[in-house]
Amino acid sequence: MTRSTLVKSINCTSGGAGLDILGGGRVVVHVCGYCGSELDAQDHYKILKKLSNRPRPDSPFQIGMIGKVHRVEFTVIGTLGLEERYNHQTWKWVDHQLFSPTHGYAFITVEDGHFIFTRRYRKGLSPDWLSPRFIERAETKPVVHAANDRYTYYDTSTSEVTFVEGEFNWQPKLGQRETSVSVLSNDAMLSFT
C-alpha cells in the first residue's frame, strides 16, 4: 500500500498520539516522537519496533517547521541525532530531513551554530565513487570532477545515529554507523556515504 497524499495526520498505532503527515509519498517509516514506535508508513503504519527513549538533540528546528532554501519551500519532517567519536573526542550534530512537494527530499545539518543544506547530487562525477579503501591506497589526495568544479579529498569520517524522530524516506536505525568520504571545492562539498 502506498500512502494517500490526502491523509494529513494519523494516530500512532502504538500510543495513540496524533502525528502530522508531512513527507510525501516516498516516506518509508514514521518514528513517533511521543512513544518512540517506528511505524511502517507503507503498510498502514504497522508497528515495526519500539525505539528506546533518548534525549532529543538540541536544534533550532522542529518537525513541521517550514522555510525557504534557495527560494524553495521545505518542511522539516524528521530529526536525526548523530555523533562521531575519534581519538578520545566526540562531535555531535543534528540532521533534519526536509521535504518539498516540488523538489523532493533534502537535509539541513545543525552543528556548532552552523547550518549546512544538503541534497542528493544527480549530475555526473569523475570518478563516480570514492570509497574509504580507495582513499587509504591513494598516494596523493584524490580529486573528483563535477561539472566545471574540481573537488579535493578532505576527510573520511564514521558517524552513528543516536536519535530518531519523524518521517524518513529510508529506515534509519539507532546505533547505525555510516562512513563518509568528503571532498571540497572552493565553495561546496560532496560526500560519498
Secondary structure, 3 states (H helix, E strand, C coil): CCCCCCCCEEECCCCCCEEECCCCCCCCEEECCCCCEEEECCCCCEEEEECCCCCCCCCCCCCCCEEEECCEEEEEEEEEEEEEEECCEEEEEEEEEEEECCCEEEEEEEECCEEEEECCCCCCEECCCCCHHHHHHCCCCCEEEECCEEEEEEEEEEEEEEEEEEEECCCCCCCCEEEEEEEECCCCEEEEC
